[in-house]
Each structure stands twice: as C-alpha cells, then as structure tokens.
Amino acid sequence: MGSTEVFDCPEKNMGANKKTVMAFSSPRLAGTKMTVSQFTKWLDNLDGNGDGVISKAELEKAIKGMGLWFSSYKTKQAMAAADFNDNGIIDTDEEFKQLIEYAQKHWGLTICED
C-alpha cells in the first residue's frame, strides 16, 4: 500500500469554503474539506459502542449518513482496502490511515494537514 496523501490546505480558515464541514457530522457533498483531526473526530463519533474501533456496521451507518448510494457495497470495499488483518474492524493506526486514503479516493473528500 502507498503512503497516505494528506493535503496542505491553503485556507487557514477552513470555514471560508462553503463545502468545508467543521463538525463533519454528515457531509453530503463531494469536495468536502476537513483536517486530519476533524476526520479523526468524525471516526471517533462513528464508534457507537465506545470500544475504540470502527466496525463494519458503524462504517456502513456513517456511509449512509454521508448520503452515499450503495452503502453496503461501499462499506465492503472500504473494509477490504483498510482492514489489513481481516478481523472485521478498523483498529490500528495503519488501518485508520488507509481509511483516510480510501475516503479521499472514493468518497470525494479532501483531508488536509491540521
């Protein structure tokens, strides 16, 4: 797998872009920009049971909340790309990094350095 590409956003005030989602609770538009910490916070919010990992069900719920079609298929593809140890959850730093890369490539998100 390649390294995670995280963009250095030129806008220091991320709120200046109408497609930027500061809280990132439910992005619905391709082109949404956020920082790595915002994306990480969003991932933490996905963890409904508080176990510190992202399950397939939690990820699918998030994908549905983003308004993306075919959420079951997209979840399966994201898990296949990010779950290196095939334990059915995103639970390591490397897997979280891979999920960031996958989200940028396939969900139309731009994730920037903090």
N, C-alpha and C positions, 0 to 999 in steps of 0.2 A: 504494500500500500504506500502511496505517496504521502508527503507531509501535508498537514492541514494548512490550507491557504486562508489566512485571515487578512482582511484588507485594512489599510490605514486610511480611515475615512477623513477626507479633507475638512469636513464640517466639525468644528469642535462643539458647536451647539447642535446636537443631533435633532433637537426639536424644530429646527428650521426647515427640515424636509417634511412635507406633508405625509409621505409614506413611512416615515420613521415612527416606530412604536416604542415609546419609552417603557411602559409597563410590560409590553409584549404579552398580553394575556390572550389575545385571539387575533393574530394577523390574518387578514383576508386578501391581501393584495400581493402579487408578485412584485419584487423590487423592494420589499420591506427591509429597512436597515436597522441594525442593532449592534451593540457592542458584545464582546465575548461574555462580559459579566451579566448583561441583560439576557443573553441566550441561556447562560448557566442558571440564572434565577428562574427563567421560564421552565427549564428542565426540572429544577427543584420543585416547582409548583406542580409538575406532572406526577410527582411521586405521591400519589393519593394516600398510600398507607404508611408513608414516612419511613420506609425501610432503607432509604439511601440509594436505591437503584431504580431504573426505568424498566418496567415490564412491557411485554408486547401489548397487553390490554391498555396500559397507561399511555403508551405511544400512540396507539390507534385512536384513543379518545382525543388526544391532542391534535392529531392529523384531521380528524373530523371537525374539531373546533376551529381549525385554520380554514375551513371551508374547502378543503381539497377533495376532489372526487376520488372514488375508488380507494377509500382509506384502508380497507383490509389488504389490498394488493400493495399499496404504498408502504404500509407497516411491514409487510413481509419482506419487501425489497430493502427497506432501511435496516431491519434486523439482520438480514443476510449480509449487508455491507458493513455493519458496525459491531455485531456480536461475534468477536473473533473466537471465543472459546465455546460457542454454541450451547450456552447454558440457558438461553431464552430471556436473558436480561442484559441491559446495558449497565455494567457495574465497575468498569475500570476506567482510569484516566484515558487510556488509549482508545477505548470504545467510545467515550464521550467525545474525544477529538474527532474520531471517524464520523460520528453522528453529525457534528458540526459541518464537516466537509460534505457529507451527503446532503444535508439540508440546503447548503449553498448551491450544490449542483442540481438538485432535483426538486426543490420546493420554492425556488425563486427568491431566496433570502440572501442578503449581503451581511456578513458578520464581520465587524470591524474591531481593531485593537481598542482597548479601553483608553 
